[in-house]
Amino acid sequence: MAPEAAYVPIIDFGRLNEGREQRSMVIKEIGNACSRLGFFQIVNHGICQSILGGALSTAFDFFKLPSEEKMKFMSGDVHRPVRYSTSLKDGIDEIQFWRVILKHYAHPLDHWIDFWPKNPPNYRENMGKYCTEERKLALELMSAITESLGLGPKYLVNKMDEGMQVMAVNCYPPCPQPDISLGLPPHSDYTCLTIVLQSSPGLEILDTEDGSWKMVPKMQSSLQVHVGDHLEVLSNGRYKSVVHRAILNRGSTRISLASLHSLGMDEKMETAKELVDEKNPKGYKESSFRDFLNFLSKNDLAEGKSFIDTLKIKN
């Protein structure tokens, strides 16, 4: 049975620069989406189709390379700035995970790009263009989000400008038993925000109202925006990080490009003091990207361990 489609707010991001009235409406729409769902789609985001298509195409080409070429980047060390890993397994478990991933740091681009794969030959150029445009968009989005919280558009500008960008290039091959498998287990992202481009549907988000999983519909040229754990911390829980998972199919390979944006490696995200008062006491401990990596190295997300749960203060 096909999963039920999620109702996902679609935000015309181009309206942000169409005058004060339009900007105010878009900021309100973004705030509503962040508080209700922790997730929305954006259109008219300013990234041209040739850059989106080029990034997806070069990702498909990378995963078609011979195994020995990809294995050059194989590592189980979550602290490595470029690493390839796989969760493909033979045999039947209660739930299998079925994903191949290339992860690499992407900002500052000139510092990291020479560590990226040389093959396919256009990988660095195509993915580099995509990462550059994604980062510009992420900074605009974060300004809009902090404005929607009443903190102003420049609240995190300097810290985000010096922050981390990690590209997760996900490949979900055809799966012979999609009913007992997942591409990714349920989780939320550690980031401030994550921007996702997918080649075909397969992303599901958890509906917190009824506890069911809903499929995110694919719109041509749209991008999905996830509220991450660190944005939940900043907002003192006004905005919740979205719990999501990736499902599989028998027929075709699916590619998902997730651009993850956070503060610098050791920069601590803390709750905005402006959002703490007697009625709304501080609900989260501060943490950094490195804190998350240390958590990930010791915990298995597939077992339901959650980074955000370790940050919550029991008042």
Phi and psi restraints in degrees (value plus and minus 20) as a CYANA .aco file:
   2 ALA   PHI     -88.5   -48.5
   2 ALA   PSI     118.7   158.7
   3 PRO   PHI     -87.8   -47.8
   3 PRO   PSI     132.3   172.3
   4 GLU   PHI     -88.3   -48.3
   4 GLU   PSI     121.2   161.2
   5 ALA   PHI     -96.0   -56.0
   5 ALA   PSI     119.6   159.6
   6 ALA   PHI     -98.3   -58.3
   6 ALA   PSI     125.6   165.6
   7 TYR   PHI    -105.8   -65.8
   7 TYR   PSI      90.4   130.4
   8 VAL   PHI    -137.2   -97.2
   8 VAL   PSI     104.1   144.1
   9 PRO   PHI     -77.5   -37.5
   9 PRO   PSI     115.9   155.9
  10 ILE   PHI    -131.5   -91.5
  10 ILE   PSI      98.8   138.8
  11 ILE   PHI    -132.1   -92.1
  11 ILE   PSI     104.7   144.7
  12 ASP   PHI    -100.6   -60.6
  12 ASP   PSI      78.0   118.0
  13 PHE   PHI     -90.6   -50.6
  13 PHE   PSI     -43.1    -3.1
  14 GLY   PHI     -82.2   -42.2
  14 GLY   PSI     -45.3    -5.3
  15 ARG   PHI     -89.1   -49.1
  15 ARG   PSI     -32.8     7.2
  16 LEU   PHI     -81.6   -41.6
  16 LEU   PSI     -47.5    -7.5
  17 ASN   PHI    -132.3   -92.3
  17 ASN   PSI       7.4    47.4
  18 GLU   PHI    -130.2   -90.2
  18 GLU   PSI      15.8    55.8
  19 GLY   PHI      84.4   124.4
  19 GLY   PSI     144.3   184.3
  20 ARG   PHI     -82.2   -42.2
  20 ARG   PSI     -62.2   -22.2
  21 GLU   PHI     -85.3   -45.3
  21 GLU   PSI     -66.5   -26.5
  22 GLN   PHI     -84.1   -44.1
  22 GLN   PSI     -61.7   -21.7
  23 ARG   PHI     -80.6   -40.6
  23 ARG   PSI     -63.9   -23.9
  24 SER   PHI     -80.4   -40.4
  24 SER   PSI     -59.3   -19.3
  25 MET   PHI     -87.3   -47.3
  25 MET   PSI     -61.7   -21.7
  26 VAL   PHI     -86.2   -46.2
  26 VAL   PSI     -62.1   -22.1
  27 ILE   PHI     -78.8   -38.8
  27 ILE   PSI     -62.0   -22.0
  28 LYS   PHI     -85.6   -45.6
  28 LYS   PSI     -61.8   -21.8
  29 GLU   PHI     -82.0   -42.0
  29 GLU   PSI     -62.3   -22.3
  30 ILE   PHI     -84.4   -44.4
  30 ILE   PSI     -64.3   -24.3
  31 GLY   PHI     -80.8   -40.8
  31 GLY   PSI     -63.2   -23.2
  32 ASN   PHI     -82.5   -42.5
  32 ASN   PSI     -62.5   -22.5
  33 ALA   PHI     -85.7   -45.7
  33 ALA   PSI     -60.3   -20.3
  34 CYS   PHI     -86.9   -46.9
  34 CYS   PSI     -56.7   -16.7
  35 SER   PHI    -101.6   -61.6
  35 SER   PSI     -54.2   -14.2
  36 ARG   PHI    -103.0   -63.0
  36 ARG   PSI     -60.8   -20.8
  37 LEU   PHI    -146.5  -106.5
  37 LEU   PSI     -47.1    -7.1
  38 GLY   PHI      53.1    93.1
  38 GLY   PSI       2.1    42.1
  39 PHE   PHI    -182.2  -142.2
  39 PHE   PSI     122.0   162.0
  40 PHE   PHI    -179.5  -139.5
  40 PHE   PSI     145.1   185.1
  41 GLN   PHI    -129.3   -89.3
  41 GLN   PSI     127.1   167.1
  42 ILE   PHI    -142.8  -102.8
  42 ILE   PSI     121.8   161.8
  43 VAL   PHI    -142.5  -102.5
  43 VAL   PSI     147.7   187.7
  44 ASN   PHI      31.1    71.1
  44 ASN   PSI      27.4    67.4
  45 HIS   PHI    -109.7   -69.7
  45 HIS   PSI     -26.6    13.4
  46 GLY   PHI      73.9   113.9
  46 GLY   PSI     -23.1    16.9
  47 ILE   PHI    -116.8   -76.8
  47 ILE   PSI     101.3   141.3
  48 CYS   PHI     -93.0   -53.0
  48 CYS   PSI     136.1   176.1
  49 GLN   PHI     -80.8   -40.8
  49 GLN   PSI     -52.8   -12.8
  50 SER   PHI     -85.1   -45.1
  50 SER   PSI     -54.8   -14.8
  51 ILE   PHI     -93.0   -53.0
  51 ILE   PSI     -62.4   -22.4
  52 LEU   PHI     -81.5   -41.5
  52 LEU   PSI     -68.8   -28.8
  53 GLY   PHI     -85.0   -45.0
  53 GLY   PSI     -57.4   -17.4
  54 GLY   PHI     -84.4   -44.4
  54 GLY   PSI     -58.6   -18.6
  55 ALA   PHI     -88.1   -48.1
  55 ALA   PSI     -64.6   -24.6
  56 LEU   PHI     -83.5   -43.5
  56 LEU   PSI     -63.1   -23.1
  57 SER   PHI     -82.6   -42.6
  57 SER   PSI     -63.9   -23.9
  58 THR   PHI     -90.6   -50.6
  58 THR   PSI     -48.5    -8.5
  59 ALA   PHI     -88.0   -48.0
  59 ALA   PSI     -65.9   -25.9
  60 PHE   PHI     -75.9   -35.9
  60 PHE   PSI     -64.1   -24.1
  61 ASP   PHI     -84.9   -44.9
  61 ASP   PSI     -57.3   -17.3
  62 PHE   PHI     -81.4   -41.4
  62 PHE   PSI     -65.8   -25.8
  63 PHE   PHI     -94.0   -54.0
  63 PHE   PSI     -32.3     7.7
  64 LYS   PHI    -105.7   -65.7
  64 LYS   PSI     -28.3    11.7
  65 LEU   PHI     -84.2   -44.2
  65 LEU   PSI     137.2   177.2
  66 PRO   PHI     -77.8   -37.8
  66 PRO   PSI     129.9   169.9
  67 SER   PHI     -75.4   -35.4
  67 SER   PSI     -60.3   -20.3
  68 GLU   PHI     -83.2   -43.2
  68 GLU   PSI     -49.3    -9.3
  69 GLU   PHI     -90.0   -50.0
  69 GLU   PSI     -63.3   -23.3
  70 LYS   PHI     -92.6   -52.6
  70 LYS   PSI     -53.6   -13.6
  71 MET   PHI     -87.3   -47.3
  71 MET   PSI     -33.9     6.1
  72 LYS   PHI     -77.8   -37.8
  72 LYS   PSI     -45.8    -5.8
  73 PHE   PHI    -125.8   -85.8
  73 PHE   PSI     -13.8    26.2
  74 MET   PHI     -84.4   -44.4
  74 MET   PSI     109.8   149.8
  75 SER   PHI    -184.1  -144.1
  75 SER   PSI     124.8   164.8
  76 GLY   PHI    -120.4   -80.4
  76 GLY   PSI     -15.9    24.1
  77 ASP   PHI    -105.0   -65.0
  77 ASP   PSI      89.2   129.2
  78 VAL   PHI     -88.7   -48.7
  78 VAL   PSI     -32.9     7.1
  79 HIS   PHI    -106.4   -66.4
  79 HIS   PSI     -28.5    11.5
  80 ARG   PHI     -90.8   -50.8
  80 ARG   PSI     117.4   157.4
  81 PRO   PHI     -93.5   -53.5
  81 PRO   PSI     -39.1     0.9
  82 VAL   PHI    -156.5  -116.5
  82 VAL   PSI     102.0   142.0
  83 ARG   PHI    -172.1  -132.1
  83 ARG   PSI     127.7   167.7
  84 TYR   PHI    -135.2   -95.2
  84 TYR   PSI     118.2   158.2
  85 SER   PHI    -172.4  -132.4
  85 SER   PSI     144.5   184.5
  86 THR   PHI    -161.6  -121.6
  86 THR   PSI     127.3   167.3
  87 SER   PHI    -138.2   -98.2
  87 SER   PSI      -4.3    35.7
  88 LEU   PHI     -86.2   -46.2
  88 LEU   PSI     112.6   152.6
  89 LYS   PHI    -156.4  -116.4
  89 LYS   PSI     127.6   167.6
  90 ASP   PHI    -110.8   -70.8
  90 ASP   PSI     142.8   182.8
  91 GLY   PHI      66.9   106.9
  91 GLY   PSI     157.0   197.0
  92 ILE   PHI    -140.6  -100.6
  92 ILE   PSI      97.1   137.1
  93 ASP   PHI    -127.3   -87.3
  93 ASP   PSI     157.8   197.8
  94 GLU   PHI     -81.2   -41.2
  94 GLU   PSI     -66.4   -26.4
  95 ILE   PHI    -157.0  -117.0
  95 ILE   PSI     108.6   148.6
  96 GLN   PHI    -123.8   -83.8
  96 GLN   PSI     134.9   174.9
  97 PHE   PHI    -133.9   -93.9
  97 PHE   PSI     117.7   157.7
  98 TRP   PHI    -156.6  -116.6
  98 TRP   PSI      62.5   102.5
  99 ARG   PHI    -172.8  -132.8
  99 ARG   PSI     126.9   166.9
 100 VAL   PHI    -140.8  -100.8
 100 VAL   PSI     118.8   158.8
 101 ILE   PHI    -160.6  -120.6
 101 ILE   PSI     121.0   161.0
 102 LEU   PHI    -136.2   -96.2
 102 LEU   PSI     102.5   142.5
 103 LYS   PHI    -136.9   -96.9
 103 LYS   PSI     114.9   154.9
 104 HIS   PHI    -170.3  -130.3
 104 HIS   PSI     127.2   167.2
 105 TYR   PHI     -88.1   -48.1
 105 TYR   PSI     130.8   170.8
 106 ALA   PHI    -156.4  -116.4
 106 ALA   PSI     -20.1    19.9
 107 HIS   PHI    -162.6  -122.6
 107 HIS   PSI     111.9   151.9
 108 PRO   PHI     -89.0   -49.0
 108 PRO   PSI     115.5   155.5
 109 LEU   PHI     -79.1   -39.1
 109 LEU   PSI     -62.6   -22.6
 110 ASP   PHI     -87.4   -47.4
 110 ASP   PSI     -38.3     1.7
 111 HIS   PHI    -101.4   -61.4
 111 HIS   PSI     -54.0   -14.0
 112 TRP   PHI    -125.0   -85.0
 112 TRP   PSI     -42.0    -2.0
 113 ILE   PHI     -82.6   -42.6
 113 ILE   PSI     -50.4   -10.4
 114 ASP   PHI     -91.6   -51.6
 114 ASP   PSI     -31.1     8.9
 115 PHE   PHI    -109.7   -69.7
 115 PHE   PSI     -33.2     6.8
 116 TRP   PHI     -92.2   -52.2
 116 TRP   PSI     145.7   185.7
 117 PRO   PHI     -77.6   -37.6
 117 PRO   PSI     120.9   160.9
 118 LYS   PHI    -104.0   -64.0
 118 LYS   PSI     -40.9    -0.9
 119 ASN   PHI    -139.6   -99.6
 119 ASN   PSI     122.4   162.4
 120 PRO   PHI     -81.1   -41.1
 120 PRO   PSI     137.3   177.3
 121 PRO   PHI     -76.1   -36.1
 121 PRO   PSI     -47.5    -7.5
 122 ASN   PHI    -116.7   -76.7
 122 ASN   PSI     -11.1    28.9
 123 TYR   PHI     -80.8   -40.8
 123 TYR   PSI     -71.4   -31.4
 124 ARG   PHI     -83.0   -43.0
 124 ARG   PSI     -61.4   -21.4
 125 GLU   PHI     -86.2   -46.2
 125 GLU   PSI     -71.5   -31.5
 126 ASN   PHI     -87.4   -47.4
 126 ASN   PSI     -65.9   -25.9
 127 MET   PHI     -92.4   -52.4
 127 MET   PSI     -51.1   -11.1
 128 GLY   PHI     -83.5   -43.5
 128 GLY   PSI     -63.9   -23.9
 129 LYS   PHI     -81.6   -41.6
 129 LYS   PSI     -63.3   -23.3
 130 TYR   PHI     -83.3   -43.3
 130 TYR   PSI     -67.1   -27.1
 131 CYS   PHI     -81.5   -41.5
 131 CYS   PSI     -59.6   -19.6
 132 THR   PHI     -82.2   -42.2
 132 THR   PSI     -66.6   -26.6
 133 GLU   PHI     -88.5   -48.5
 133 GLU   PSI     -58.6   -18.6
 134 GLU   PHI     -80.8   -40.8
 134 GLU   PSI     -60.3   -20.3
 135 ARG   PHI     -86.8   -46.8
 135 ARG   PSI     -62.7   -22.7
 136 LYS   PHI     -76.9   -36.9
 136 LYS   PSI     -64.4   -24.4
 137 LEU   PHI     -84.8   -44.8
 137 LEU   PSI     -61.1   -21.1
 138 ALA   PHI     -81.5   -41.5
 138 ALA   PSI     -60.8   -20.8
 139 LEU   PHI     -85.4   -45.4
 139 LEU   PSI     -60.0   -20.0
 140 GLU   PHI     -83.7   -43.7
 140 GLU   PSI     -63.3   -23.3
 141 LEU   PHI     -82.9   -42.9
 141 LEU   PSI     -64.3   -24.3
 142 MET   PHI     -83.5   -43.5
 142 MET   PSI     -56.7   -16.7
 143 SER   PHI     -83.3   -43.3
 143 SER   PSI     -62.4   -22.4
 144 ALA   PHI     -85.4   -45.4
 144 ALA   PSI     -58.5   -18.5
 145 ILE   PHI     -89.3   -49.3
 145 ILE   PSI     -64.4   -24.4
 146 THR   PHI     -86.8   -46.8
 146 THR   PSI     -52.2   -12.2
 147 GLU   PHI     -85.1   -45.1
 147 GLU   PSI     -59.4   -19.4
 148 SER   PHI     -86.1   -46.1
 148 SER   PSI     -43.9    -3.9
 149 LEU   PHI    -104.5   -64.5
 149 LEU   PSI     -22.9    17.1
 150 GLY   PHI      63.3   103.3
 150 GLY   PSI      -6.8    33.2
 151 LEU   PHI    -115.4   -75.4
 151 LEU   PSI     -29.3    10.7
 152 GLY   PHI      71.1   111.1
 152 GLY   PSI     135.0   175.0
 153 PRO   PHI     -92.4   -52.4
 153 PRO   PSI     -36.4     3.6
 154 LYS   PHI    -122.9   -82.9
 154 LYS   PSI     -10.6    29.4
 155 TYR   PHI     -76.3   -36.3
 155 TYR   PSI     -62.0   -22.0
 156 LEU   PHI    -137.8   -97.8
 156 LEU   PSI      -7.5    32.5
 157 VAL   PHI     -74.0   -34.0
 157 VAL   PSI     -71.8   -31.8
 158 ASN   PHI     -85.9   -45.9
 158 ASN   PSI     -62.5   -22.5
 159 LYS   PHI     -87.6   -47.6
 159 LYS   PSI     -59.5   -19.5
 160 MET   PHI     -89.9   -49.9
 160 MET   PSI     -54.6   -14.6
 161 ASP   PHI     -83.0   -43.0
 161 ASP   PSI     -50.3   -10.3
 162 GLU   PHI    -119.9   -79.9
 162 GLU   PSI      -8.4    31.6
 163 GLY   PHI    -105.8   -65.8
 163 GLY   PSI    -190.7  -150.7
 164 MET   PHI    -115.8   -75.8
 164 MET   PSI     125.5   165.5
 165 GLN   PHI    -150.7  -110.7
 165 GLN   PSI     102.7   142.7
 166 VAL   PHI    -139.9   -99.9
 166 VAL   PSI     109.0   149.0
 167 MET   PHI    -116.4   -76.4
 167 MET   PSI     105.0   145.0
 168 ALA   PHI    -128.6   -88.6
 168 ALA   PSI      87.3   127.3
 169 VAL   PHI    -117.0   -77.0
 169 VAL   PSI      82.9   122.9
 170 ASN   PHI    -120.3   -80.3
 170 ASN   PSI     116.5   156.5
 171 CYS   PHI    -144.0  -104.0
 171 CYS   PSI     104.7   144.7
 172 TYR   PHI    -135.1   -95.1
 172 TYR   PSI      77.5   117.5
 173 PRO   PHI     -88.7   -48.7
 173 PRO   PSI     145.1   185.1
 174 PRO   PHI     -75.3   -35.3
 174 PRO   PSI     117.6   157.6
 175 CYS   PHI    -137.1   -97.1
 175 CYS   PSI     106.5   146.5
 176 PRO   PHI     -87.6   -47.6
 176 PRO   PSI     -42.2    -2.2
 177 GLN   PHI    -153.5  -113.5
 177 GLN   PSI      47.5    87.5
 178 PRO   PHI     -84.4   -44.4
 178 PRO   PSI     -40.5    -0.5
 179 ASP   PHI     -91.6   -51.6
 179 ASP   PSI     -43.1    -3.1
 180 ILE   PHI    -135.5   -95.5
 180 ILE   PSI      -0.5    39.5
 181 SER   PHI    -152.7  -112.7
 181 SER   PSI     137.9   177.9
 182 LEU   PHI    -154.8  -114.8
 182 LEU   PSI     131.8   171.8
 183 GLY   PHI     -95.9   -55.9
 183 GLY   PSI     -64.6   -24.6
 184 LEU   PHI    -157.9  -117.9
 184 LEU   PSI     118.0   158.0
 185 PRO   PHI     -91.4   -51.4
 185 PRO   PSI     141.7   181.7
 186 PRO   PHI     -77.1   -37.1
 186 PRO   PSI     112.8   152.8
 187 HIS   PHI    -185.8  -145.8
 187 HIS   PSI     145.4   185.4
 188 SER   PHI    -133.7   -93.7
 188 SER   PSI     139.1   179.1
 189 ASP   PHI    -105.9   -65.9
 189 ASP   PSI     125.6   165.6
 190 TYR   PHI     -93.6   -53.6
 190 TYR   PSI     -30.4     9.6
 191 THR   PHI     -92.4   -52.4
 191 THR   PSI     157.2   197.2
 192 CYS   PHI     -91.9   -51.9
 192 CYS   PSI     -73.1   -33.1
 193 LEU   PHI    -171.1  -131.1
 193 LEU   PSI     136.8   176.8
 194 THR   PHI    -146.5  -106.5
 194 THR   PSI     115.4   155.4
 195 ILE   PHI    -133.2   -93.2
 195 ILE   PSI     107.9   147.9
 196 VAL   PHI    -141.1  -101.1
 196 VAL   PSI     116.1   156.1
 197 LEU   PHI    -140.0  -100.0
 197 LEU   PSI     104.8   144.8
 198 GLN   PHI    -142.6  -102.6
 198 GLN   PSI     126.3   166.3
 199 SER   PHI     -96.3   -56.3
 199 SER   PSI     -46.9    -6.9
 200 SER   PHI    -179.2  -139.2
 200 SER   PSI     143.5   183.5
 201 PRO   PHI     -81.8   -41.8
 201 PRO   PSI     132.5   172.5
 202 GLY   PHI     147.4   187.4
 202 GLY   PSI     -26.0    14.0
 203 LEU   PHI    -111.5   -71.5
 203 LEU   PSI     108.7   148.7
 204 GLU   PHI    -139.8   -99.8
 204 GLU   PSI     124.0   164.0
 205 ILE   PHI    -138.5   -98.5
 205 ILE   PSI     131.8   171.8
 206 LEU   PHI    -105.1   -65.1
 206 LEU   PSI     104.7   144.7
 207 ASP   PHI    -102.8   -62.8
 207 ASP   PSI      87.7   127.7
 208 THR   PHI     -90.6   -50.6
 208 THR   PSI     -35.9     4.1
 209 GLU   PHI     -94.9   -54.9
 209 GLU   PSI     -59.3   -19.3
 210 ASP   PHI    -142.2  -102.2
 210 ASP   PSI     -18.8    21.2
 211 GLY   PHI      54.6    94.6
 211 GLY   PSI      -5.5    34.5
 212 SER   PHI    -120.7   -80.7
 212 SER   PSI     140.1   180.1
 213 TRP   PHI    -113.3   -73.3
 213 TRP   PSI     115.2   155.2
 214 LYS   PHI    -145.5  -105.5
 214 LYS   PSI     118.4   158.4
 215 MET   PHI     -98.7   -58.7
 215 MET   PSI     113.3   153.3
 216 VAL   PHI    -101.9   -61.9
 216 VAL   PSI      98.2   138.2
 217 PRO   PHI     -89.9   -49.9
 217 PRO   PSI     126.0   166.0
 218 LYS   PHI    -111.4   -71.4
 218 LYS   PSI     110.1   150.1
 219 MET   PHI    -134.9   -94.9
 219 MET   PSI     116.7   156.7
 220 GLN   PHI     -75.6   -35.6
 220 GLN   PSI     107.5   147.5
 221 SER   PHI      49.0    89.0
 221 SER   PSI     -13.7    26.3
 222 SER   PHI    -104.5   -64.5
 222 SER   PSI     140.5   180.5
 223 LEU   PHI    -145.0  -105.0
 223 LEU   PSI     124.7   164.7
 224 GLN   PHI    -118.0   -78.0
 224 GLN   PSI     119.6   159.6
 225 VAL   PHI    -138.5   -98.5
 225 VAL   PSI     103.1   143.1
 226 HIS   PHI    -124.4   -84.4
 226 HIS   PSI     111.1   151.1
 227 VAL   PHI     -92.4   -52.4
 227 VAL   PSI     111.0   151.0
 228 GLY   PHI    -122.8   -82.8
 228 GLY   PSI     153.6   193.6
 229 ASP   PHI     -76.3   -36.3
 229 ASP   PSI     -60.9   -20.9
 230 HIS   PHI     -90.8   -50.8
 230 HIS   PSI     -45.7    -5.7
 231 LEU   PHI     -94.4   -54.4
 231 LEU   PSI     -54.7   -14.7
 232 GLU   PHI     -80.9   -40.9
 232 GLU   PSI     -61.6   -21.6
 233 VAL   PHI     -83.7   -43.7
 233 VAL   PSI     -69.7   -29.7
 234 LEU   PHI     -74.8   -34.8
 234 LEU   PSI     -63.4   -23.4
 235 SER   PHI    -103.2   -63.2
 235 SER   PSI     -19.8    20.2
 236 ASN   PHI      37.7    77.7
 236 ASN   PSI      16.2    56.2
 237 GLY   PHI      68.2   108.2
 237 GLY   PSI     -21.4    18.6
 238 ARG   PHI     -82.6   -42.6
 238 ARG   PSI     -60.7   -20.7
 239 TYR   PHI    -127.9   -87.9
 239 TYR   PSI     110.0   150.0
 240 LYS   PHI    -123.8   -83.8
 240 LYS   PSI     117.5   157.5
 241 SER   PHI     -86.7   -46.7
 241 SER   PSI     117.9   157.9
 242 VAL   PHI    -103.9   -63.9
 242 VAL   PSI     111.8   151.8
 243 VAL   PHI    -106.7   -66.7
 243 VAL   PSI     108.1   148.1
 244 HIS   PHI    -163.4  -123.4
 244 HIS   PSI     147.6   187.6
 245 ARG   PHI    -171.3  -131.3
 245 ARG   PSI     146.0   186.0
 246 ALA   PHI    -134.7   -94.7
 246 ALA   PSI     109.3   149.3
 247 ILE   PHI    -124.0   -84.0
 247 ILE   PSI     153.1   193.1
 248 LEU   PHI    -144.9  -104.9
 248 LEU   PSI     149.3   189.3
 249 ASN   PHI    -160.8  -120.8
 249 ASN   PSI     144.1   184.1
 250 ARG   PHI    -100.9   -60.9
 250 ARG   PSI     -43.7    -3.7
 251 GLY   PHI    -115.2   -75.2
 251 GLY   PSI     -51.4   -11.4
 252 SER   PHI    -168.1  -128.1
 252 SER   PSI     138.5   178.5
 253 THR   PHI     -99.5   -59.5
 253 THR   PSI     118.8   158.8
 254 ARG   PHI    -138.8   -98.8
 254 ARG   PSI     116.5   156.5
 255 ILE   PHI    -132.8   -92.8
 255 ILE   PSI     118.1   158.1
 256 SER   PHI    -152.8  -112.8
 256 SER   PSI     105.8   145.8
 257 LEU   PHI    -126.7   -86.7
 257 LEU   PSI      92.9   132.9
 258 ALA   PHI    -129.5   -89.5
 258 ALA   PSI      98.6   138.6
 259 SER   PHI    -121.9   -81.9
 259 SER   PSI      91.3   131.3
 260 LEU   PHI    -122.1   -82.1
 260 LEU   PSI     106.5   146.5
 261 HIS   PHI    -141.4  -101.4
 261 HIS   PSI     109.5   149.5
 262 SER   PHI    -168.2  -128.2
 262 SER   PSI     158.6   198.6
 263 LEU   PHI     -89.6   -49.6
 263 LEU   PSI     159.1   199.1
 264 GLY   PHI     -81.1   -41.1
 264 GLY   PSI     144.3   184.3
 265 MET   PHI     -69.2   -29.2
 265 MET   PSI     -63.9   -23.9
 266 ASP   PHI    -132.9   -92.9
 266 ASP   PSI     -10.6    29.4
 267 GLU   PHI     -98.7   -58.7
 267 GLU   PSI     103.1   143.1
 268 LYS   PHI    -102.5   -62.5
 268 LYS   PSI     109.4   149.4
 269 MET   PHI    -107.8   -67.8
 269 MET   PSI     107.9   147.9
 270 GLU   PHI    -148.7  -108.7
 270 GLU   PSI     142.3   182.3
 271 THR   PHI     -85.9   -45.9
 271 THR   PSI     115.9   155.9
 272 ALA   PHI     -83.6   -43.6
 272 ALA   PSI     106.5   146.5
 273 LYS   PHI     -79.3   -39.3
 273 LYS   PSI     -50.2   -10.2
 274 GLU   PHI     -84.9   -44.9
 274 GLU   PSI     -37.5     2.5
 275 LEU   PHI    -125.6   -85.6
 275 LEU   PSI      -5.8    34.2
 276 VAL   PHI    -136.7   -96.7
 276 VAL   PSI     109.8   149.8
 277 ASP   PHI    -173.4  -133.4
 277 ASP   PSI    -191.3  -151.3
 278 GLU   PHI     -81.8   -41.8
 278 GLU   PSI     -59.1   -19.1
 279 LYS   PHI     -96.6   -56.6
 279 LYS   PSI     -45.4    -5.4
 280 ASN   PHI    -147.8  -107.8
 280 ASN   PSI      55.5    95.5
 281 PRO   PHI     -85.3   -45.3
 281 PRO   PSI     138.4   178.4
 282 LYS   PHI     -78.4   -38.4
 282 LYS   PSI     107.6   147.6
 283 GLY   PHI    -131.1   -91.1
 283 GLY   PSI     -19.7    20.3
 284 TYR   PHI    -161.6  -121.6
 284 TYR   PSI     126.5   166.5
 285 LYS   PHI    -102.3   -62.3
 285 LYS   PSI     136.1   176.1
 286 GLU   PHI     -97.4   -57.4
 286 GLU   PSI     136.8   176.8
 287 SER   PHI    -181.9  -141.9
 287 SER   PSI     144.7   184.7
 288 SER   PHI    -143.2  -103.2
 288 SER   PSI     153.8   193.8
 289 PHE   PHI     -81.7   -41.7
 289 PHE   PSI     -60.2   -20.2
 290 ARG   PHI     -83.8   -43.8
 290 ARG   PSI     -56.3   -16.3
 291 ASP   PHI     -79.1   -39.1
 291 ASP   PSI     -61.7   -21.7
 292 PHE   PHI     -84.0   -44.0
 292 PHE   PSI     -64.8   -24.8
 293 LEU   PHI     -79.7   -39.7
 293 LEU   PSI     -60.2   -20.2
 294 ASN   PHI     -84.5   -44.5
 294 ASN   PSI     -58.7   -18.7
 295 PHE   PHI     -83.4   -43.4
 295 PHE   PSI     -64.5   -24.5
 296 LEU   PHI     -84.7   -44.7
 296 LEU   PSI     -54.1   -14.1
 297 SER   PHI     -89.7   -49.7
 297 SER   PSI     -39.0     1.0
 298 LYS   PHI    -131.6   -91.6
 298 LYS   PSI     -26.4    13.6
 299 ASN   PHI    -153.4  -113.4
 299 ASN   PSI     129.5   169.5
 300 ASP   PHI    -125.2   -85.2
 300 ASP   PSI      93.2   133.2
 301 LEU   PHI     -81.4   -41.4
 301 LEU   PSI     -47.6    -7.6
 302 ALA   PHI     -85.6   -45.6
 302 ALA   PSI     -39.0     1.0
 303 GLU   PHI    -112.4   -72.4
 303 GLU   PSI     -11.3    28.7
 304 GLY   PHI      68.2   108.2
 304 GLY   PSI     -11.2    28.8
 305 LYS   PHI     -90.4   -50.4
 305 LYS   PSI     118.4   158.4
 306 SER   PHI    -148.2  -108.2
 306 SER   PSI     105.9   145.9
 307 PHE   PHI     -83.8   -43.8
 307 PHE   PSI     -62.9   -22.9
 308 ILE   PHI     -82.7   -42.7
 308 ILE   PSI     -51.0   -11.0
 309 ASP   PHI     -84.7   -44.7
 309 ASP   PSI     -50.0   -10.0
 310 THR   PHI     -94.4   -54.4
 310 THR   PSI     -34.5     5.5
 311 LEU   PHI    -116.7   -76.7
 311 LEU   PSI     -33.6     6.4
 312 LYS   PHI     -95.9   -55.9
 312 LYS   PSI     113.7   153.7
 313 ILE   PHI    -113.5   -73.5
 313 ILE   PSI     108.5   148.5
 314 LYS   PHI    -105.0   -65.0
 314 LYS   PSI      83.1   123.1
